[in-house]
Amino acid sequence: MTPIDTVSINDHDIGLGHPVFIIAEIGINHNGDLNLAKQLIDVAAQAGCNAVKFQKRTPVICVPPDQASTIRETPWGTMTYLEYKERIEFGRAEFSEIDTYCRSLNVMWFASPWDIPSVTFLQDFNTPVFKVASACLTDDELLIAIRHTGKPVIMSTGMSTLKEIDHAVSLLDRTKLILGQATSTYPCKPEELNLRAITSLRQRYGVPVGYSGHETGLQTTVATVALGAAFIERHITLDRAMWGTDHAASVEPGGLERLVRDIRNVEVALGDGLKHVFESEISIRKKLRRVL
């Protein structure tokens, strides 16, 4: 198997030896509010993220029939689960504004399509990459539809066996594939993050591998840089106490700024792997070495 060292998304080369591609996952944390979505885009841009990511669904397709009529309490009153998913789903008008807004800030945006009509929807916006959510890794028809777009693919591997990942990878173009280590628990305990899987996935599939984190805190996410994470993705929110399923496992604005800062600092600190005597050491070397 020929290793694929680098996959390009627009003008970003992603893989070992390249800067970590940092993705701010807005997902559905906009709660169906376009103004909130724009505030989250602002947060990502100010922190220095490379891209923001959303989710795109056709609720009548994606909501399982046995859950569609389940009653849910929401900030907008009592409604069925299907009504709730339709209430928070952005359509063409909202994504048109998001597209314009992101372009004005020079921030890339893309999304995870959960069904084939959503792939077509995103193609209309010419998004530069597709993200396969962990939940969709076993949806063969969706993966094939995404491959046919010819776009690069980032695929998360949460709650997936190696057999399932093997099959999913076989349906996609490895030359355009980036995998992501993930554990699909929100929030996730440190002992279940399994960060070393970044290395084992890269060795097994020969493609760049990144990290999609759902933990609280930042340290474990920053640690993935030292393991060679090609991208890092974290959910973002204005306030972790906000209503919604993903907010508790998300990063607030101040935390996102620290995360981006620490990722870039660790990148620099890793160096080139060669042993050097730095200029700053020379005077100290002369002072402290008894034998030169």
BAMARKE-398059 format. One record per residue (C-alpha): residue number from 0; x, y, z. Coordinates in nm, 2 decimals, m for minus. Example, Ala and Ser with C-alpha at 12.3 -4.5 7.8 and 13.67 -1.06 7.14 Angstrom:
! BAMARKE-398059
<fifi num="0" px="1.23" py="m0.45" pz="0.78"/>
<fifi num="1" px="1.37" py="m0.11" pz="0.71"/>
***
This chain:
! BAMARKE-398059
<fifi num="0" px="0.00" py="0.00" pz="0.00"/>
<fifi num="1" px="0.16" py="0.33" pz="m0.11"/>
<fifi num="2" px="0.14" py="0.59" pz="0.17"/>
<fifi num="3" px="m0.04" py="0.91" pz="0.10"/>
<fifi num="4" px="0.16" py="1.17" pz="0.28"/>
<fifi num="5" px="m0.04" py="1.48" pz="0.19"/>
<fifi num="6" px="m0.40" py="1.56" pz="0.09"/>
<fifi num="7" px="m0.48" py="1.92" pz="m0.02"/>
<fifi num="8" px="m0.79" py="2.11" pz="0.06"/>
<fifi num="9" px="m0.79" py="2.43" pz="m0.14"/>
<fifi num="10" px="m0.45" py="2.58" pz="m0.07"/>
<fifi num="11" px="m0.39" py="2.38" pz="0.26"/>
<fifi num="12" px="m0.17" py="2.08" pz="0.25"/>
<fifi num="13" px="m0.27" py="1.84" pz="0.52"/>
<fifi num="14" px="m0.04" py="1.57" pz="0.66"/>
<fifi num="15" px="0.28" py="1.51" pz="0.85"/>
<fifi num="16" px="0.52" py="1.80" pz="0.81"/>
<fifi num="17" px="0.24" py="2.05" pz="0.74"/>
<fifi num="18" px="0.07" py="2.29" pz="0.99"/>
<fifi num="19" px="m0.22" py="2.13" pz="1.17"/>
<fifi num="20" px="m0.55" py="2.21" pz="1.00"/>
<fifi num="21" px="m0.78" py="2.35" pz="1.27"/>
<fifi num="22" px="m1.15" py="2.30" pz="1.23"/>
<fifi num="23" px="m1.41" py="2.48" pz="1.45"/>
<fifi num="24" px="m1.71" py="2.25" pz="1.45"/>
<fifi num="25" px="m2.03" py="2.46" pz="1.48"/>
<fifi num="26" px="m2.24" py="2.16" pz="1.39"/>
<fifi num="27" px="m2.59" py="2.23" pz="1.52"/>
<fifi num="28" px="m2.47" py="2.45" pz="1.80"/>
<fifi num="29" px="m2.63" py="2.74" pz="1.62"/>
<fifi num="30" px="m2.97" py="2.60" pz="1.74"/>
<fifi num="31" px="m3.13" py="2.71" pz="1.41"/>
<fifi num="32" px="m3.03" py="3.07" pz="1.47"/>
<fifi num="33" px="m2.84" py="3.23" pz="1.18"/>
<fifi num="34" px="m2.72" py="3.52" pz="1.40"/>
<fifi num="35" px="m2.58" py="3.27" pz="1.65"/>
<fifi num="36" px="m2.41" py="3.09" pz="1.36"/>
<fifi num="37" px="m2.24" py="3.41" pz="1.25"/>
<fifi num="38" px="m2.12" py="3.48" pz="1.61"/>
<fifi num="39" px="m1.96" py="3.14" pz="1.61"/>
<fifi num="40" px="m1.80" py="3.20" pz="1.28"/>
<fifi num="41" px="m1.66" py="3.52" pz="1.43"/>
<fifi num="42" px="m1.52" py="3.33" pz="1.72"/>
<fifi num="43" px="m1.35" py="3.08" pz="1.49"/>
<fifi num="44" px="m1.20" py="3.35" pz="1.27"/>
<fifi num="45" px="m1.07" py="3.56" pz="1.57"/>
<fifi num="46" px="m0.91" py="3.25" pz="1.72"/>
<fifi num="47" px="m0.73" py="3.17" pz="1.40"/>
<fifi num="48" px="m0.91" py="2.85" pz="1.29"/>
<fifi num="49" px="m0.86" py="2.74" pz="0.93"/>
<fifi num="50" px="m1.23" py="2.64" pz="0.88"/>
<fifi num="51" px="m1.57" py="2.61" pz="1.03"/>
<fifi num="52" px="m1.79" py="2.30" pz="0.99"/>
<fifi num="53" px="m2.16" py="2.25" pz="0.99"/>
<fifi num="54" px="m2.39" py="1.95" pz="0.96"/>
<fifi num="55" px="m2.65" py="1.91" pz="0.68"/>
<fifi num="56" px="m2.95" py="1.68" pz="0.70"/>
<fifi num="57" px="m3.27" py="1.61" pz="0.53"/>
<fifi num="58" px="m3.46" py="1.54" pz="0.86"/>
<fifi num="59" px="m3.74" py="1.33" pz="0.70"/>
<fifi num="60" px="m3.47" py="1.09" pz="0.58"/>
<fifi num="61" px="m3.23" py="1.10" pz="0.87"/>
<fifi num="62" px="m3.47" py="1.07" pz="1.17"/>
<fifi num="63" px="m3.55" py="0.71" pz="1.23"/>
<fifi num="64" px="m3.92" py="0.64" pz="1.20"/>
<fifi num="65" px="m3.94" py="0.50" pz="1.55"/>
<fifi num="66" px="m3.81" py="0.83" pz="1.69"/>
<fifi num="67" px="m3.99" py="1.08" pz="1.46"/>
<fifi num="68" px="m4.30" py="1.12" pz="1.68"/>
<fifi num="69" px="m4.11" py="1.11" pz="2.01"/>
<fifi num="70" px="m4.21" py="1.42" pz="2.21"/>
<fifi num="71" px="m3.93" py="1.65" pz="2.31"/>
<fifi num="72" px="m3.92" py="1.96" pz="2.53"/>
<fifi num="73" px="m3.74" py="2.24" pz="2.35"/>
<fifi num="74" px="m3.68" py="2.62" pz="2.40"/>
<fifi num="75" px="m3.95" py="2.66" pz="2.14"/>
<fifi num="76" px="m4.21" py="2.45" pz="2.32"/>
<fifi num="77" px="m4.31" py="2.08" pz="2.31"/>
<fifi num="78" px="m4.27" py="1.92" pz="1.97"/>
<fifi num="79" px="m4.19" py="1.59" pz="1.81"/>
<fifi num="80" px="m3.83" py="1.49" pz="1.74"/>
<fifi num="81" px="m3.89" py="1.53" pz="1.37"/>
<fifi num="82" px="m4.03" py="1.88" pz="1.42"/>
<fifi num="83" px="m3.73" py="1.97" pz="1.64"/>
<fifi num="84" px="m3.48" py="1.85" pz="1.38"/>
<fifi num="85" px="m3.66" py="2.05" pz="1.11"/>
<fifi num="86" px="m3.67" py="2.35" pz="1.33"/>
<fifi num="87" px="m3.30" py="2.37" pz="1.37"/>
<fifi num="88" px="m3.20" py="2.27" pz="1.02"/>
<fifi num="89" px="m3.06" py="2.54" pz="0.79"/>
<fifi num="90" px="m3.17" py="2.56" pz="0.43"/>
<fifi num="91" px="m3.05" py="2.73" pz="0.12"/>
<fifi num="92" px="m3.12" py="3.08" pz="0.24"/>
<fifi num="93" px="m2.92" py="3.04" pz="0.56"/>
<fifi num="94" px="m2.63" py="2.86" pz="0.40"/>
<fifi num="95" px="m2.62" py="3.13" pz="0.13"/>
<fifi num="96" px="m2.57" py="3.39" pz="0.40"/>
<fifi num="97" px="m2.31" py="3.16" pz="0.57"/>
<fifi num="98" px="m2.12" py="3.12" pz="0.25"/>
<fifi num="99" px="m2.11" py="3.50" pz="0.19"/>
<fifi num="100" px="m2.02" py="3.57" pz="0.55"/>
<fifi num="101" px="m1.73" py="3.31" pz="0.56"/>
<fifi num="102" px="m1.59" py="3.45" pz="0.23"/>
<fifi num="103" px="m1.59" py="3.80" pz="0.38"/>
<fifi num="104" px="m1.38" py="3.67" pz="0.67"/>
<fifi num="105" px="m1.16" py="3.45" pz="0.45"/>
<fifi num="106" px="m1.27" py="3.14" pz="0.65"/>
<fifi num="107" px="m1.33" py="2.81" pz="0.48"/>
<fifi num="108" px="m1.66" py="2.64" pz="0.55"/>
<fifi num="109" px="m1.79" py="2.29" pz="0.48"/>
<fifi num="110" px="m2.03" py="2.04" pz="0.63"/>
<fifi num="111" px="m2.10" py="1.68" pz="0.71"/>
<fifi num="112" px="m2.39" py="1.55" pz="0.49"/>
<fifi num="113" px="m2.60" py="1.29" pz="0.65"/>
<fifi num="114" px="m2.79" py="1.18" pz="0.34"/>
<fifi num="115" px="m2.75" py="1.19" pz="m0.04"/>
<fifi num="116" px="m2.97" py="1.50" pz="m0.10"/>
<fifi num="117" px="m2.75" py="1.68" pz="0.14"/>
<fifi num="118" px="m2.44" py="1.59" pz="m0.07"/>
<fifi num="119" px="m2.61" py="1.75" pz="m0.37"/>
<fifi num="120" px="m2.71" py="2.05" pz="m0.16"/>
<fifi num="121" px="m2.34" py="2.11" pz="m0.06"/>
<fifi num="122" px="m2.22" py="2.05" pz="m0.41"/>
<fifi num="123" px="m2.43" py="2.35" pz="m0.51"/>
<fifi num="124" px="m2.21" py="2.56" pz="m0.28"/>
<fifi num="125" px="m1.89" py="2.40" pz="m0.41"/>
<fifi num="126" px="m1.77" py="2.32" pz="m0.06"/>
<fifi num="127" px="m1.40" py="2.22" pz="m0.08"/>
<fifi num="128" px="m1.42" py="1.90" pz="0.13"/>
<fifi num="129" px="m1.67" py="1.66" pz="0.26"/>
<fifi num="130" px="m1.68" py="1.54" pz="0.62"/>
<fifi num="131" px="m1.81" py="1.19" pz="0.70"/>
<fifi num="132" px="m1.95" py="1.18" pz="1.05"/>
<fifi num="133" px="m1.88" py="0.88" pz="1.26"/>
<fifi num="134" px="m2.25" py="0.79" pz="1.25"/>
<fifi num="135" px="m2.24" py="0.77" pz="0.87"/>
<fifi num="136" px="m1.92" py="0.55" pz="0.83"/>
<fifi num="137" px="m2.13" py="0.24" pz="0.75"/>
<fifi num="138" px="m2.36" py="0.42" pz="0.50"/>
<fifi num="139" px="m2.22" py="0.27" pz="0.18"/>
<fifi num="140" px="m2.46" py="0.47" pz="m0.05"/>
<fifi num="141" px="m2.36" py="0.80" pz="0.11"/>
<fifi num="142" px="m1.99" py="0.72" pz="0.09"/>
<fifi num="143" px="m2.02" py="0.63" pz="m0.28"/>
<fifi num="144" px="m2.21" py="0.95" pz="m0.35"/>
<fifi num="145" px="m1.94" py="1.15" pz="m0.17"/>
<fifi num="146" px="m1.66" py="0.98" pz="m0.36"/>
<fifi num="147" px="m1.84" py="1.06" pz="m0.69"/>
<fifi num="148" px="m1.80" py="1.44" pz="m0.61"/>
<fifi num="149" px="m1.43" py="1.40" pz="m0.65"/>
<fifi num="150" px="m1.37" py="1.62" pz="m0.34"/>
<fifi num="151" px="m1.13" py="1.54" pz="m0.06"/>
<fifi num="152" px="m1.29" py="1.35" pz="0.23"/>
<fifi num="153" px="m1.23" py="1.37" pz="0.61"/>
<fifi num="154" px="m1.39" py="1.07" pz="0.78"/>
<fifi num="155" px="m1.43" py="1.03" pz="1.15"/>
<fifi num="156" px="m1.40" py="0.68" pz="1.30"/>
<fifi num="157" px="m1.59" py="0.70" pz="1.63"/>
<fifi num="158" px="m1.78" py="0.39" pz="1.74"/>
<fifi num="159" px="m1.63" py="0.20" pz="1.45"/>
<fifi num="160" px="m1.45" py="m0.14" pz="1.43"/>
<fifi num="161" px="m1.14" py="m0.19" pz="1.21"/>
<fifi num="162" px="m1.35" py="m0.41" pz="0.99"/>
<fifi num="163" px="m1.60" py="m0.13" pz="0.94"/>
<fifi num="164" px="m1.33" py="0.12" pz="0.87"/>
<fifi num="165" px="m1.15" py="m0.12" pz="0.63"/>
<fifi num="166" px="m1.48" py="m0.14" pz="0.43"/>
<fifi num="167" px="m1.54" py="0.24" pz="0.44"/>
<fifi num="168" px="m1.19" py="0.31" pz="0.32"/>
<fifi num="169" px="m1.23" py="0.07" pz="0.03"/>
<fifi num="170" px="m1.53" py="0.27" pz="m0.10"/>
<fifi num="171" px="m1.33" py="0.60" pz="m0.10"/>
<fifi num="172" px="m1.04" py="0.74" pz="m0.29"/>
<fifi num="173" px="m0.74" py="0.70" pz="m0.06"/>
<fifi num="174" px="m0.55" py="0.97" pz="m0.25"/>
<fifi num="175" px="m0.81" py="1.22" pz="m0.12"/>
<fifi num="176" px="m0.88" py="1.07" pz="0.22"/>
<fifi num="177" px="m0.80" py="1.19" pz="0.57"/>
<fifi num="178" px="m0.91" py="0.98" pz="0.87"/>
<fifi num="179" px="m1.00" py="1.11" pz="1.21"/>
<fifi num="180" px="m0.96" py="0.94" pz="1.54"/>
<fifi num="181" px="m1.27" py="1.00" pz="1.75"/>
<fifi num="182" px="m1.47" py="0.85" pz="2.04"/>
<fifi num="183" px="m1.84" py="0.92" pz="2.00"/>
<fifi num="184" px="m1.92" py="1.00" pz="2.36"/>
<fifi num="185" px="m2.03" py="1.36" pz="2.45"/>
<fifi num="186" px="m1.84" py="1.45" pz="2.66"/>
<fifi num="187" px="m1.58" py="1.18" pz="2.65"/>
<fifi num="188" px="m1.37" py="1.07" pz="2.95"/>
<fifi num="189" px="m0.99" py="1.09" pz="2.90"/>
<fifi num="190" px="m0.94" py="0.72" pz="2.94"/>
<fifi num="191" px="m1.16" py="0.66" pz="2.64"/>
<fifi num="192" px="m0.99" py="0.91" pz="2.40"/>
<fifi num="193" px="m0.74" py="0.65" pz="2.28"/>
<fifi num="194" px="m0.51" py="0.91" pz="2.12"/>
<fifi num="195" px="m0.25" py="0.65" pz="2.02"/>
<fifi num="196" px="m0.50" py="0.53" pz="1.76"/>
<fifi num="197" px="m0.39" py="0.83" pz="1.55"/>
<fifi num="198" px="m0.06" py="0.65" pz="1.50"/>
<fifi num="199" px="m0.21" py="0.31" pz="1.44"/>
<fifi num="200" px="m0.47" py="0.44" pz="1.19"/>
<fifi num="201" px="m0.19" py="0.62" pz="1.00"/>
<fifi num="202" px="0.01" py="0.30" pz="0.99"/>
<fifi num="203" px="m0.28" py="0.08" pz="0.88"/>
<fifi num="204" px="m0.43" py="0.29" pz="0.61"/>
<fifi num="205" px="m0.13" py="0.50" pz="0.49"/>
<fifi num="206" px="m0.32" py="0.83" pz="0.49"/>
<fifi num="207" px="m0.31" py="1.15" pz="0.70"/>
<fifi num="208" px="m0.49" py="1.11" pz="1.03"/>
<fifi num="209" px="m0.63" py="1.38" pz="1.26"/>
<fifi num="210" px="m0.84" py="1.41" pz="1.57"/>
<fifi num="211" px="m1.20" py="1.50" pz="1.63"/>
<fifi num="212" px="m1.23" py="1.55" pz="2.01"/>
<fifi num="213" px="m1.54" py="1.55" pz="2.23"/>
<fifi num="214" px="m1.38" py="1.58" pz="2.57"/>
<fifi num="215" px="m1.39" py="1.87" pz="2.81"/>
<fifi num="216" px="m1.06" py="2.06" pz="2.85"/>
<fifi num="217" px="m0.79" py="2.13" pz="2.61"/>
<fifi num="218" px="m0.47" py="1.94" pz="2.72"/>
<fifi num="219" px="m0.56" py="1.61" pz="2.56"/>
<fifi num="220" px="m0.64" py="1.78" pz="2.23"/>
<fifi num="221" px="m0.31" py="1.97" pz="2.22"/>
<fifi num="222" px="m0.13" py="1.64" pz="2.29"/>
<fifi num="223" px="m0.25" py="1.50" pz="1.96"/>
<fifi num="224" px="m0.01" py="1.75" pz="1.78"/>
<fifi num="225" px="0.29" py="1.55" pz="1.92"/>
<fifi num="226" px="0.13" py="1.24" pz="1.78"/>
<fifi num="227" px="0.12" py="1.38" pz="1.43"/>
<fifi num="228" px="m0.24" py="1.48" pz="1.41"/>
<fifi num="229" px="m0.30" py="1.62" pz="1.06"/>
<fifi num="230" px="m0.61" py="1.81" pz="1.16"/>
<fifi num="231" px="m0.78" py="1.89" pz="1.49"/>
<fifi num="232" px="m1.16" py="1.95" pz="1.52"/>
<fifi num="233" px="m1.35" py="2.06" pz="1.83"/>
<fifi num="234" px="m1.71" py="2.17" pz="1.87"/>
<fifi num="235" px="m1.74" py="2.54" pz="1.97"/>
<fifi num="236" px="m2.01" py="2.73" pz="2.16"/>
<fifi num="237" px="m2.06" py="3.07" pz="2.31"/>
<fifi num="238" px="m2.16" py="2.90" pz="2.64"/>
<fifi num="239" px="m2.13" py="2.54" pz="2.74"/>
<fifi num="240" px="m2.45" py="2.58" pz="2.95"/>
<fifi num="241" px="m2.66" py="2.66" pz="2.64"/>
<fifi num="242" px="m2.95" py="2.43" pz="2.55"/>
<fifi num="243" px="m2.86" py="2.16" pz="2.30"/>
<fifi num="244" px="m2.70" py="1.82" pz="2.28"/>
<fifi num="245" px="m2.34" py="1.92" pz="2.19"/>
<fifi num="246" px="m2.27" py="2.23" pz="2.39"/>
<fifi num="247" px="m2.14" py="2.05" pz="2.70"/>
<fifi num="248" px="m1.86" py="1.89" pz="2.50"/>
<fifi num="249" px="m1.78" py="2.22" pz="2.32"/>
<fifi num="250" px="m1.51" py="2.48" pz="2.36"/>
<fifi num="251" px="m1.60" py="2.84" pz="2.46"/>
<fifi num="252" px="m1.44" py="3.14" pz="2.28"/>
<fifi num="253" px="m1.16" py="3.19" pz="2.53"/>
<fifi num="254" px="m1.08" py="2.83" pz="2.53"/>
<fifi num="255" px="m1.07" py="2.82" pz="2.15"/>
<fifi num="256" px="m0.81" py="3.10" pz="2.14"/>
<fifi num="257" px="m0.60" py="2.91" pz="2.39"/>
<fifi num="258" px="m0.63" py="2.59" pz="2.20"/>
<fifi num="259" px="m0.52" py="2.74" pz="1.87"/>
<fifi num="260" px="m0.23" py="2.92" pz="2.05"/>
<fifi num="261" px="m0.11" py="2.60" pz="2.22"/>
<fifi num="262" px="m0.14" py="2.40" pz="1.90"/>
<fifi num="263" px="0.08" py="2.64" pz="1.71"/>
<fifi num="264" px="0.33" py="2.66" pz="2.00"/>
<fifi num="265" px="0.36" py="2.28" pz="2.01"/>
<fifi num="266" px="0.41" py="2.27" pz="1.64"/>
<fifi num="267" px="0.70" py="2.51" pz="1.67"/>
<fifi num="268" px="0.84" py="2.32" pz="1.97"/>
<fifi num="269" px="0.85" py="1.99" pz="1.79"/>
<fifi num="270" px="1.13" py="2.11" pz="1.57"/>
<fifi num="271" px="1.28" py="1.92" pz="1.28"/>
<fifi num="272" px="1.39" py="1.61" pz="1.48"/>
<fifi num="273" px="1.76" py="1.67" pz="1.43"/>
<fifi num="274" px="1.99" py="1.74" pz="1.72"/>
<fifi num="275" px="2.12" py="2.10" pz="1.72"/>
<fifi num="276" px="2.33" py="2.33" pz="1.94"/>
<fifi num="277" px="2.13" py="2.65" pz="1.92"/>
<fifi num="278" px="2.29" py="2.99" pz="1.90"/>
<fifi num="279" px="2.14" py="3.07" pz="2.24"/>
<fifi num="280" px="2.33" py="2.78" pz="2.39"/>
<fifi num="281" px="2.68" py="2.88" pz="2.28"/>
<fifi num="282" px="2.76" py="3.13" pz="2.55"/>
<fifi num="283" px="2.62" py="2.89" pz="2.81"/>
<fifi num="284" px="2.82" py="2.60" pz="2.67"/>
<fifi num="285" px="3.14" py="2.81" pz="2.69"/>
<fifi num="286" px="3.06" py="2.90" pz="3.05"/>
<fifi num="287" px="2.95" py="2.56" pz="3.18"/>
<fifi num="288" px="3.15" py="2.30" pz="2.99"/>
<fifi num="289" px="3.48" py="2.22" pz="3.15"/>
<fifi num="290" px="3.61" py="2.03" pz="2.86"/>
<fifi num="291" px="3.53" py="2.14" pz="2.50"/>
***
